[in-house]
Amino acid sequence: MLVRRWLRLLGVPRRDRRDVAQNVMLAAHESFGNYDPARGPPDRWLNRIAVHIASHYAERARRRVEEPLPDDFDAVLDEPTAEEQMIAESDRQLALSVLQEIDGELGAVLMAHDIEGVPMADFASQSGIPLSTAYKRRTRALSAFHYLVAQRLASMDGGEFPDGLRPVPGRPPMLMLVSARP
């Protein structure tokens, strides 16, 4: 309210006061690290920012031309939403914690090929194993990874495995594959 009152006194038209007030608050947020309480109280600091923004607003107001967007315009945001970022971070943490439970050789294949992007042929030559063995280890590592993730999710959701991740009857649990060696 104080900023909008200053903007009124500085001659900013009523229709633009909220926008200019947002610009003032954004500028204050961005420059808060430079605020020195020894130089004056916070309201004087904020007033200086408001005067600066309002004076530049008046200069730009003469050149500003707003063009309406077409009716069929559909904005596509390149950046994920905050919720999507939180879900992605949660998934990443789950994957990393599950990777730590997988046997060293199997986990190394997943870490190198699927996370770090090392070509399978390079990984096989660095490990001194045939390429087919490297692919077999990756397949077993992925099975173990999927099983451990399903176990974690089942424990979070009350004990039921999510669809598509149920253990196959008659086959040994994937946890045996976690410590198995070729």
Secondary structure as UniProt FT lines:
FT   HELIX           2..9
FT   TURN            10..11
FT   HELIX           14..30
FT   HELIX           32..34
FT   HELIX           37..39
FT   HELIX           42..61
FT   TURN            62..63
FT   TURN            71..72
FT   HELIX           82..101
FT   HELIX           104..109
FT   HELIX           110..115
FT   HELIX           120..127
FT   HELIX           131..156
FT   TURN            157..158
FT   TURN            163..164
FT   TURN            169..170
FT   HELIX           174..179
//
